[in-house]
Amino acid sequence: MMPRNKLRKLLREGKPTIGTHYSCTWANLVEIVGNSQQFDYAEFTGQYGPYTLHDLEHLARACEITGMDAMIKIDQEPRTHIATRAIQAGFTVMLFADCRTAEDVRRCVQSVKLIPQGGINGVQYGRVMGYGIVRGQPVTLADYAKFIDEIVIAIMIETESLVDEIENALSVPGIDMVQFGPSDFSVSIGRPGEGYKNAQITEAMERSYQAAKRKGIRIRAECSVEDMQRWMDLGCRDFCIGSDTATISAWAQNTGKAIREKLREANLL
């Protein structure tokens, strides 16, 4: 049996979705997250660290055995190569970063879809197809086509040029979800780091999300648990919260500080 797409089912049923981020390529870490049974998917932030094609297979496998979908955040280039290799590894959700134009968005979708849907993919007898046989049974091309068709496609909106073309960009068939990126957007307008305190950035986010909702595209937020209500008020039902690096950083800061405080109390520092 090929990987099932839990996220697609939740989207089809109109239910909320919950994910978390990781950048470490140790597959056991993904298993730990999946064993919590609290997340629908885990997002490998491949844009932020080194990895190999072998890592993608291990990470996808760890998601599968713990019942999560595997998402990958994909660089601007070489997006087509990364997307096709992630699909063959078993990833079921693609998040494309750094789109500049509506044509960029079209090419992102194209890199996922099969030829009859306007895509570029044919058949590759890789891991996702069990190399032709799964549990003793042949994998049919119909099975493969259904798997590809179920892949969830998400687009980051994080440049001024893309917001200028947002209606055309979100008219590209095949987009399931969008997320606004205030940090990169702030850089694209020459106001790095200002975030939502900048009215232009807030306006661009709201414009993008309103366009998405008109076209029936889900909106996703990266935020803290405490800030979820703000996004739910905007109609967001899809959240990706937390990361391995942020968790480790906070632990190191807080625990290290507490240890040193104990040593000071004992006059050892």
KOLTI-557508 format. One record per residue (C-alpha): x negated, y, z; residue number from 1; chain; residue in three letters. Coordinates in Angstrom, 2 decimals. Last residue first. Example, Ala and Ser with C-alpha at 12.3 -4.5 7.8 and 13.67 -1.06 7.14 Angstrom:
<lozas>
<xx:-13.67, yy:-1.06, zz:7.14, i:2, ch:A, aa:SER>;
<xx:-12.30, yy:-4.50, zz:7.80, i:1, ch:A, aa:ALA>;
</lozas>
This chain:
<lozas>
<xx:-30.06, yy:31.27, zz:41.05, i:269, ch:A, aa:LEU>;
<xx:-30.11, yy:28.73, zz:43.85, i:268, ch:A, aa:LEU>;
<xx:-28.36, yy:30.98, zz:46.33, i:267, ch:A, aa:ASN>;
<xx:-25.64, yy:28.35, zz:46.83, i:266, ch:A, aa:ALA>;
<xx:-23.05, yy:30.80, zz:45.53, i:265, ch:A, aa:GLU>;
<xx:-25.38, yy:31.48, zz:42.62, i:264, ch:A, aa:ARG>;
<xx:-25.51, yy:27.77, zz:41.76, i:263, ch:A, aa:LEU>;
<xx:-21.73, yy:27.57, zz:41.80, i:262, ch:A, aa:LYS>;
<xx:-21.54, yy:30.61, zz:39.50, i:261, ch:A, aa:GLU>;
<xx:-23.99, yy:28.97, zz:37.11, i:260, ch:A, aa:ARG>;
<xx:-21.76, yy:25.91, zz:36.86, i:259, ch:A, aa:ILE>;
<xx:-18.66, yy:28.03, zz:36.28, i:258, ch:A, aa:ALA>;
<xx:-20.37, yy:30.01, zz:33.49, i:257, ch:A, aa:LYS>;
<xx:-21.49, yy:26.83, zz:31.77, i:256, ch:A, aa:GLY>;
<xx:-17.97, yy:25.44, zz:32.01, i:255, ch:A, aa:THR>;
<xx:-16.33, yy:28.54, zz:30.56, i:254, ch:A, aa:ASN>;
<xx:-18.79, yy:29.31, zz:27.77, i:253, ch:A, aa:GLN>;
<xx:-19.48, yy:25.72, zz:26.75, i:252, ch:A, aa:ALA>;
<xx:-15.80, yy:24.77, zz:26.91, i:251, ch:A, aa:TRP>;
<xx:-14.80, yy:27.81, zz:24.83, i:250, ch:A, aa:ALA>;
<xx:-17.42, yy:26.99, zz:22.18, i:249, ch:A, aa:SER>;
<xx:-16.42, yy:23.32, zz:22.10, i:248, ch:A, aa:ILE>;
<xx:-12.75, yy:24.21, zz:21.58, i:247, ch:A, aa:THR>;
<xx:-13.55, yy:26.83, zz:18.94, i:246, ch:A, aa:ALA>;
<xx:-15.74, yy:24.39, zz:17.02, i:245, ch:A, aa:THR>;
<xx:-13.20, yy:21.55, zz:17.15, i:244, ch:A, aa:ASP>;
<xx:-10.36, yy:23.75, zz:15.99, i:243, ch:A, aa:SER>;
<xx:-7.04, yy:25.09, zz:17.23, i:242, ch:A, aa:GLY>;
<xx:-3.67, yy:25.66, zz:15.61, i:241, ch:A, aa:ILE>;
<xx:-2.21, yy:24.85, zz:12.21, i:240, ch:A, aa:CYS>;
<xx:1.45, yy:25.82, zz:12.14, i:239, ch:A, aa:PHE>;
<xx:4.38, yy:25.34, zz:9.77, i:238, ch:A, aa:ASP>;
<xx:7.82, yy:26.63, zz:10.70, i:237, ch:A, aa:ARG>;
<xx:7.34, yy:30.28, zz:9.72, i:236, ch:A, aa:CYS>;
<xx:10.47, yy:32.35, zz:9.25, i:235, ch:A, aa:GLY>;
<xx:9.05, yy:35.71, zz:10.26, i:234, ch:A, aa:LEU>;
<xx:10.46, yy:35.27, zz:13.78, i:233, ch:A, aa:ASP>;
<xx:8.60, yy:31.96, zz:13.89, i:232, ch:A, aa:MET>;
<xx:5.42, yy:33.92, zz:13.26, i:231, ch:A, aa:TRP>;
<xx:5.86, yy:36.19, zz:16.24, i:230, ch:A, aa:ARG>;
<xx:6.97, yy:33.24, zz:18.35, i:229, ch:A, aa:GLN>;
<xx:3.74, yy:31.36, zz:17.70, i:228, ch:A, aa:MET>;
<xx:1.49, yy:33.91, zz:19.41, i:227, ch:A, aa:ASP>;
<xx:1.06, yy:32.05, zz:22.72, i:226, ch:A, aa:GLU>;
<xx:0.26, yy:28.82, zz:20.89, i:225, ch:A, aa:VAL>;
<xx:-2.57, yy:30.65, zz:19.16, i:224, ch:A, aa:SER>;
<xx:-2.50, yy:31.41, zz:15.46, i:223, ch:A, aa:CYS>;
<xx:-2.94, yy:29.90, zz:12.01, i:222, ch:A, aa:GLU>;
<xx:0.37, yy:30.31, zz:10.21, i:221, ch:A, aa:ALA>;
<xx:2.06, yy:28.49, zz:7.35, i:220, ch:A, aa:ARG>;
<xx:4.75, yy:29.71, zz:4.96, i:219, ch:A, aa:ILE>;
<xx:6.96, yy:27.35, zz:3.00, i:218, ch:A, aa:ARG>;
<xx:7.80, yy:28.07, zz:-0.64, i:217, ch:A, aa:ILE>;
<xx:11.49, yy:28.41, zz:-1.58, i:216, ch:A, aa:GLY>;
<xx:10.86, yy:31.10, zz:-4.19, i:215, ch:A, aa:LYS>;
<xx:12.47, yy:33.88, zz:-2.17, i:214, ch:A, aa:ARG>;
<xx:10.57, yy:32.63, zz:0.89, i:213, ch:A, aa:LYS>;
<xx:7.24, yy:32.93, zz:-0.90, i:212, ch:A, aa:ALA>;
<xx:7.95, yy:36.46, zz:-2.09, i:211, ch:A, aa:ALA>;
<xx:8.89, yy:37.47, zz:1.47, i:210, ch:A, aa:GLN>;
<xx:5.68, yy:35.90, zz:2.72, i:209, ch:A, aa:TYR>;
<xx:3.50, yy:37.78, zz:0.27, i:208, ch:A, aa:SER>;
<xx:5.15, yy:41.14, zz:0.90, i:207, ch:A, aa:ARG>;
<xx:4.92, yy:40.62, zz:4.66, i:206, ch:A, aa:GLU>;
<xx:1.23, yy:39.77, zz:4.46, i:205, ch:A, aa:MET>;
<xx:0.48, yy:42.69, zz:2.14, i:204, ch:A, aa:ALA>;
<xx:2.35, yy:45.09, zz:4.44, i:203, ch:A, aa:GLU>;
<xx:0.43, yy:43.84, zz:7.47, i:202, ch:A, aa:THR>;
<xx:-2.86, yy:44.31, zz:5.62, i:201, ch:A, aa:ILE>;
<xx:-1.99, yy:47.82, zz:4.47, i:200, ch:A, aa:GLN>;
<xx:-0.82, yy:48.75, zz:7.97, i:199, ch:A, aa:ALA>;
<xx:-4.21, yy:47.90, zz:9.52, i:198, ch:A, aa:ASN>;
<xx:-3.67, yy:46.61, zz:13.05, i:197, ch:A, aa:LYS>;
<xx:-3.03, yy:43.29, zz:11.34, i:196, ch:A, aa:TYR>;
<xx:-6.69, yy:42.63, zz:10.72, i:195, ch:A, aa:GLY>;
<xx:-9.30, yy:45.38, zz:10.94, i:194, ch:A, aa:GLU>;
<xx:-12.25, yy:43.02, zz:10.57, i:193, ch:A, aa:GLY>;
<xx:-13.55, yy:44.26, zz:7.26, i:192, ch:A, aa:PRO>;
<xx:-11.89, yy:47.34, zz:5.75, i:191, ch:A, aa:ARG>;
<xx:-13.22, yy:47.30, zz:2.17, i:190, ch:A, aa:GLY>;
<xx:-9.98, yy:46.09, zz:0.62, i:189, ch:A, aa:ILE>;
<xx:-11.26, yy:42.56, zz:-0.11, i:188, ch:A, aa:SER>;
<xx:-12.92, yy:42.39, zz:3.32, i:187, ch:A, aa:VAL>;
<xx:-9.60, yy:42.98, zz:5.07, i:186, ch:A, aa:SER>;
<xx:-8.03, yy:40.31, zz:2.85, i:185, ch:A, aa:PHE>;
<xx:-10.72, yy:37.86, zz:3.92, i:184, ch:A, aa:ASP>;
<xx:-9.83, yy:38.41, zz:7.56, i:183, ch:A, aa:SER>;
<xx:-6.06, yy:38.68, zz:7.07, i:182, ch:A, aa:PRO>;
<xx:-5.66, yy:35.27, zz:5.40, i:181, ch:A, aa:GLY>;
<xx:-2.03, yy:34.71, zz:4.43, i:180, ch:A, aa:PHE>;
<xx:-0.88, yy:31.12, zz:4.18, i:179, ch:A, aa:GLN>;
<xx:1.13, yy:29.49, zz:1.45, i:178, ch:A, aa:VAL>;
<xx:3.02, yy:26.21, zz:1.09, i:177, ch:A, aa:MET>;
<xx:4.52, yy:23.91, zz:-1.52, i:176, ch:A, aa:ASP>;
<xx:3.13, yy:25.23, zz:-4.80, i:175, ch:A, aa:ILE>;
<xx:3.98, yy:22.93, zz:-7.72, i:174, ch:A, aa:GLY>;
<xx:5.33, yy:25.30, zz:-10.35, i:173, ch:A, aa:PRO>;
<xx:3.45, yy:28.63, zz:-10.70, i:172, ch:A, aa:VAL>;
<xx:5.99, yy:31.34, zz:-9.81, i:171, ch:A, aa:SER>;
<xx:4.00, yy:32.07, zz:-6.66, i:170, ch:A, aa:LEU>;
<xx:1.20, yy:33.61, zz:-8.69, i:169, ch:A, aa:ALA>;
<xx:3.53, yy:35.63, zz:-10.91, i:168, ch:A, aa:ASN>;
<xx:5.27, yy:37.22, zz:-7.92, i:167, ch:A, aa:GLU>;
<xx:1.99, yy:37.66, zz:-6.03, i:166, ch:A, aa:ILE>;
<xx:0.10, yy:39.46, zz:-8.77, i:165, ch:A, aa:GLU>;
<xx:-0.97, yy:42.50, zz:-6.69, i:164, ch:A, aa:ASP>;
<xx:-1.23, yy:40.13, zz:-3.72, i:163, ch:A, aa:VAL>;
<xx:-3.81, yy:38.16, zz:-5.71, i:162, ch:A, aa:LEU>;
<xx:-5.91, yy:41.25, zz:-6.41, i:161, ch:A, aa:SER>;
<xx:-5.80, yy:42.31, zz:-2.78, i:160, ch:A, aa:GLU>;
<xx:-7.33, yy:39.03, zz:-1.68, i:159, ch:A, aa:THR>;
<xx:-6.42, yy:36.52, zz:1.02, i:158, ch:A, aa:GLU>;
<xx:-3.42, yy:34.48, zz:-0.01, i:157, ch:A, aa:ILE>;
<xx:-4.44, yy:30.88, zz:0.75, i:156, ch:A, aa:MET>;
<xx:-2.57, yy:28.30, zz:-1.34, i:155, ch:A, aa:ILE>;
<xx:-1.07, yy:24.98, zz:-0.26, i:154, ch:A, aa:ALA>;
<xx:-0.42, yy:21.93, zz:-2.41, i:153, ch:A, aa:ILE>;
<xx:1.15, yy:18.81, zz:-0.88, i:152, ch:A, aa:VAL>;
<xx:0.39, yy:15.57, zz:-2.72, i:151, ch:A, aa:ILE>;
<xx:3.62, yy:13.69, zz:-3.48, i:150, ch:A, aa:GLU>;
<xx:3.17, yy:13.74, zz:-7.26, i:149, ch:A, aa:ASP>;
<xx:-0.28, yy:12.19, zz:-6.94, i:148, ch:A, aa:ILE>;
<xx:1.07, yy:9.31, zz:-4.84, i:147, ch:A, aa:PHE>;
<xx:3.97, yy:8.78, zz:-7.25, i:146, ch:A, aa:LYS>;
<xx:1.59, yy:8.59, zz:-10.21, i:145, ch:A, aa:ALA>;
<xx:-0.55, yy:6.03, zz:-8.35, i:144, ch:A, aa:TYR>;
<xx:2.39, yy:3.82, zz:-7.51, i:143, ch:A, aa:ASP>;
<xx:3.58, yy:4.04, zz:-11.14, i:142, ch:A, aa:ALA>;
<xx:0.05, yy:3.10, zz:-12.25, i:141, ch:A, aa:LEU>;
<xx:0.52, yy:-0.10, zz:-10.30, i:140, ch:A, aa:THR>;
<xx:-1.63, yy:-1.18, zz:-7.39, i:139, ch:A, aa:VAL>;
<xx:-2.17, yy:-4.93, zz:-7.63, i:138, ch:A, aa:PRO>;
<xx:-1.35, yy:-6.91, zz:-4.48, i:137, ch:A, aa:GLN>;
<xx:-3.84, yy:-8.74, zz:-2.27, i:136, ch:A, aa:GLY>;
<xx:-3.71, yy:-6.23, zz:0.54, i:135, ch:A, aa:ARG>;
<xx:-4.34, yy:-3.37, zz:-1.91, i:134, ch:A, aa:VAL>;
<xx:-5.91, yy:-4.21, zz:-5.30, i:133, ch:A, aa:ILE>;
<xx:-7.10, yy:-1.85, zz:-8.07, i:132, ch:A, aa:GLY>;
<xx:-10.05, yy:-0.23, zz:-6.29, i:131, ch:A, aa:TYR>;
<xx:-7.75, yy:0.21, zz:-3.29, i:130, ch:A, aa:GLY>;
<xx:-5.98, yy:2.88, zz:-5.31, i:129, ch:A, aa:MET>;
<xx:-7.02, yy:5.66, zz:-2.92, i:128, ch:A, aa:VAL>;
<xx:-10.54, yy:4.22, zz:-2.83, i:127, ch:A, aa:ARG>;
<xx:-11.22, yy:4.64, zz:-6.51, i:126, ch:A, aa:GLY>;
<xx:-9.65, yy:3.36, zz:-9.69, i:125, ch:A, aa:TYR>;
<xx:-9.37, yy:6.75, zz:-11.32, i:124, ch:A, aa:GLN>;
<xx:-6.35, yy:7.39, zz:-13.51, i:123, ch:A, aa:VAL>;
<xx:-5.83, yy:10.73, zz:-15.25, i:122, ch:A, aa:GLY>;
<xx:-5.91, yy:14.17, zz:-13.74, i:121, ch:A, aa:ASN>;
<xx:-5.84, yy:17.42, zz:-15.74, i:120, ch:A, aa:ILE>;
<xx:-2.51, yy:18.88, zz:-14.81, i:119, ch:A, aa:GLY>;
<xx:0.41, yy:20.16, zz:-16.83, i:118, ch:A, aa:GLY>;
<xx:2.89, yy:17.79, zz:-15.20, i:117, ch:A, aa:GLN>;
<xx:2.35, yy:15.18, zz:-17.93, i:116, ch:A, aa:PRO>;
<xx:-1.45, yy:15.38, zz:-17.36, i:115, ch:A, aa:ILE>;
<xx:-1.37, yy:14.54, zz:-13.66, i:114, ch:A, aa:LEU>;
<xx:-1.39, yy:17.26, zz:-11.02, i:113, ch:A, aa:LYS>;
<xx:-4.12, yy:18.18, zz:-8.57, i:112, ch:A, aa:VAL>;
<xx:-6.57, yy:20.31, zz:-10.57, i:111, ch:A, aa:SER>;
<xx:-3.65, yy:21.96, zz:-12.39, i:110, ch:A, aa:GLN>;
<xx:-2.32, yy:23.32, zz:-9.10, i:109, ch:A, aa:VAL>;
<xx:-5.63, yy:25.03, zz:-8.45, i:108, ch:A, aa:CYS>;
<xx:-5.85, yy:26.20, zz:-12.06, i:107, ch:A, aa:ARG>;
<xx:-2.46, yy:27.89, zz:-11.80, i:106, ch:A, aa:ARG>;
<xx:-3.53, yy:29.61, zz:-8.61, i:105, ch:A, aa:VAL>;
<xx:-6.66, yy:30.97, zz:-10.29, i:104, ch:A, aa:ASP>;
<xx:-4.48, yy:32.20, zz:-13.16, i:103, ch:A, aa:GLU>;
<xx:-2.30, yy:34.08, zz:-10.67, i:102, ch:A, aa:ALA>;
<xx:-5.45, yy:35.89, zz:-9.60, i:101, ch:A, aa:THR>;
<xx:-8.19, yy:36.01, zz:-6.95, i:100, ch:A, aa:ARG>;
<xx:-7.83, yy:32.65, zz:-5.22, i:99, ch:A, aa:CYS>;
<xx:-10.33, yy:32.34, zz:-2.38, i:98, ch:A, aa:ASP>;
<xx:-9.04, yy:29.19, zz:-0.67, i:97, ch:A, aa:ALA>;
<xx:-7.07, yy:26.17, zz:-1.88, i:96, ch:A, aa:PHE>;
<xx:-5.45, yy:23.92, zz:0.71, i:95, ch:A, aa:LEU>;
<xx:-4.93, yy:20.38, zz:-0.63, i:94, ch:A, aa:MET>;
<xx:-2.86, yy:17.79, zz:1.26, i:93, ch:A, aa:VAL>;
<xx:-2.90, yy:14.01, zz:0.73, i:92, ch:A, aa:THR>;
<xx:-6.56, yy:13.20, zz:1.12, i:91, ch:A, aa:PHE>;
<xx:-7.28, yy:9.58, zz:0.19, i:90, ch:A, aa:GLY>;
<xx:-10.87, yy:9.57, zz:-1.11, i:89, ch:A, aa:ALA>;
<xx:-9.55, yy:9.75, zz:-4.68, i:88, ch:A, aa:GLN>;
<xx:-7.64, yy:12.90, zz:-3.79, i:87, ch:A, aa:ILE>;
<xx:-10.72, yy:14.42, zz:-2.15, i:86, ch:A, aa:ALA>;
<xx:-12.75, yy:13.68, zz:-5.29, i:85, ch:A, aa:ARG>;
<xx:-10.17, yy:15.37, zz:-7.52, i:84, ch:A, aa:THR>;
<xx:-9.90, yy:18.41, zz:-5.28, i:83, ch:A, aa:ALA>;
<xx:-13.66, yy:18.83, zz:-4.83, i:82, ch:A, aa:ILE>;
<xx:-14.34, yy:18.61, zz:-8.57, i:81, ch:A, aa:HIS>;
<xx:-11.55, yy:21.03, zz:-9.44, i:80, ch:A, aa:THR>;
<xx:-12.52, yy:23.52, zz:-6.74, i:79, ch:A, aa:ARG>;
<xx:-16.19, yy:23.83, zz:-7.68, i:78, ch:A, aa:PRO>;
<xx:-15.89, yy:26.60, zz:-6.73, i:77, ch:A, aa:GLU>;
<xx:-13.32, yy:28.63, zz:-4.79, i:76, ch:A, aa:GLN>;
<xx:-13.84, yy:26.37, zz:-1.80, i:75, ch:A, aa:ASP>;
<xx:-11.30, yy:23.78, zz:-0.72, i:74, ch:A, aa:ILE>;
<xx:-9.63, yy:23.36, zz:2.66, i:73, ch:A, aa:LYS>;
<xx:-8.90, yy:19.65, zz:3.02, i:72, ch:A, aa:ILE>;
<xx:-5.78, yy:18.08, zz:4.47, i:71, ch:A, aa:MET>;
<xx:-5.49, yy:14.47, zz:5.65, i:70, ch:A, aa:ALA>;
<xx:-2.09, yy:13.23, zz:6.77, i:69, ch:A, aa:ASP>;
<xx:-1.88, yy:11.67, zz:10.20, i:68, ch:A, aa:MET>;
<xx:-0.82, yy:8.18, zz:11.27, i:67, ch:A, aa:GLY>;
<xx:-3.90, yy:7.15, zz:13.26, i:66, ch:A, aa:THR>;
<xx:-5.21, yy:4.67, zz:10.68, i:65, ch:A, aa:ILE>;
<xx:-4.60, yy:7.10, zz:7.84, i:64, ch:A, aa:GLU>;
<xx:-6.37, yy:10.07, zz:9.40, i:63, ch:A, aa:CYS>;
<xx:-9.50, yy:8.04, zz:10.13, i:62, ch:A, aa:ALA>;
<xx:-9.46, yy:6.72, zz:6.54, i:61, ch:A, aa:ARG>;
<xx:-9.30, yy:10.26, zz:5.14, i:60, ch:A, aa:ALA>;
<xx:-12.28, yy:11.25, zz:7.26, i:59, ch:A, aa:LEU>;
<xx:-14.35, yy:8.22, zz:6.21, i:58, ch:A, aa:HIS>;
<xx:-13.58, yy:8.77, zz:2.52, i:57, ch:A, aa:GLU>;
<xx:-14.39, yy:12.47, zz:2.70, i:56, ch:A, aa:LEU>;
<xx:-17.68, yy:11.75, zz:4.48, i:55, ch:A, aa:ASP>;
<xx:-18.81, yy:9.55, zz:1.57, i:54, ch:A, aa:HIS>;
<xx:-18.30, yy:12.53, zz:-0.75, i:53, ch:A, aa:LEU>;
<xx:-20.78, yy:14.46, zz:1.39, i:52, ch:A, aa:THR>;
<xx:-20.36, yy:17.27, zz:3.90, i:51, ch:A, aa:TYR>;
<xx:-21.81, yy:20.63, zz:4.83, i:50, ch:A, aa:PRO>;
<xx:-19.83, yy:23.32, zz:6.67, i:49, ch:A, aa:GLY>;
<xx:-17.25, yy:26.06, zz:6.47, i:48, ch:A, aa:TYR>;
<xx:-15.29, yy:25.50, zz:3.28, i:47, ch:A, aa:GLN>;
<xx:-14.66, yy:21.87, zz:4.16, i:46, ch:A, aa:GLY>;
<xx:-12.25, yy:22.93, zz:6.86, i:45, ch:A, aa:THR>;
<xx:-10.90, yy:19.41, zz:7.31, i:44, ch:A, aa:PHE>;
<xx:-7.28, yy:19.98, zz:8.25, i:43, ch:A, aa:GLU>;
<xx:-5.69, yy:17.31, zz:10.43, i:42, ch:A, aa:ALA>;
<xx:-2.09, yy:16.30, zz:9.85, i:41, ch:A, aa:TYR>;
<xx:1.19, yy:15.62, zz:11.62, i:40, ch:A, aa:ASP>;
<xx:-0.30, yy:16.27, zz:15.03, i:39, ch:A, aa:PHE>;
<xx:0.75, yy:15.17, zz:18.51, i:38, ch:A, aa:GLN>;
<xx:0.06, yy:11.42, zz:18.33, i:37, ch:A, aa:GLN>;
<xx:-2.93, yy:11.96, zz:20.63, i:36, ch:A, aa:SER>;
<xx:-4.62, yy:9.10, zz:18.77, i:35, ch:A, aa:ASN>;
<xx:-4.87, yy:11.35, zz:15.73, i:34, ch:A, aa:GLY>;
<xx:-7.11, yy:13.86, zz:17.49, i:33, ch:A, aa:VAL>;
<xx:-9.38, yy:11.12, zz:18.83, i:32, ch:A, aa:ILE>;
<xx:-9.40, yy:9.46, zz:15.40, i:31, ch:A, aa:GLU>;
<xx:-10.52, yy:12.73, zz:13.81, i:30, ch:A, aa:VAL>;
<xx:-13.42, yy:12.87, zz:16.26, i:29, ch:A, aa:LEU>;
<xx:-14.27, yy:9.28, zz:15.34, i:28, ch:A, aa:ASN>;
<xx:-14.69, yy:10.41, zz:11.73, i:27, ch:A, aa:ALA>;
<xx:-17.78, yy:12.48, zz:12.57, i:26, ch:A, aa:TRP>;
<xx:-17.73, yy:15.07, zz:9.77, i:25, ch:A, aa:THR>;
<xx:-17.36, yy:18.04, zz:12.11, i:24, ch:A, aa:CYS>;
<xx:-15.30, yy:20.84, zz:10.56, i:23, ch:A, aa:SER>;
<xx:-11.98, yy:20.38, zz:12.33, i:22, ch:A, aa:TYR>;
<xx:-8.63, yy:22.14, zz:12.20, i:21, ch:A, aa:HIS>;
<xx:-5.22, yy:21.34, zz:13.69, i:20, ch:A, aa:THR>;
<xx:-1.83, yy:20.56, zz:12.24, i:19, ch:A, aa:GLY>;
<xx:1.85, yy:20.81, zz:13.08, i:18, ch:A, aa:ILE>;
<xx:4.81, yy:20.69, zz:10.71, i:17, ch:A, aa:THR>;
<xx:8.36, yy:21.91, zz:11.26, i:16, ch:A, aa:PRO>;
<xx:11.27, yy:20.03, zz:9.61, i:15, ch:A, aa:LYS>;
<xx:13.03, yy:20.90, zz:6.35, i:14, ch:A, aa:GLY>;
<xx:13.58, yy:17.25, zz:5.43, i:13, ch:A, aa:GLU>;
<xx:11.53, yy:17.60, zz:2.24, i:12, ch:A, aa:ARG>;
<xx:8.80, yy:19.35, zz:4.18, i:11, ch:A, aa:LEU>;
<xx:8.71, yy:16.55, zz:6.74, i:10, ch:A, aa:LEU>;
<xx:8.55, yy:13.89, zz:4.01, i:9, ch:A, aa:LYS>;
<xx:5.76, yy:15.73, zz:2.21, i:8, ch:A, aa:ARG>;
<xx:3.80, yy:15.93, zz:5.47, i:7, ch:A, aa:LEU>;
<xx:4.06, yy:12.20, zz:6.05, i:6, ch:A, aa:LYS>;
<xx:2.47, yy:11.37, zz:2.69, i:5, ch:A, aa:ASN>;
<xx:1.96, yy:7.64, zz:2.58, i:4, ch:A, aa:ARG>;
<xx:-1.44, yy:6.23, zz:1.69, i:3, ch:A, aa:PRO>;
<xx:-1.34, yy:3.44, zz:-0.91, i:2, ch:A, aa:MET>;
<xx:0.00, yy:0.00, zz:0.00, i:1, ch:A, aa:MET>;
</lozas>
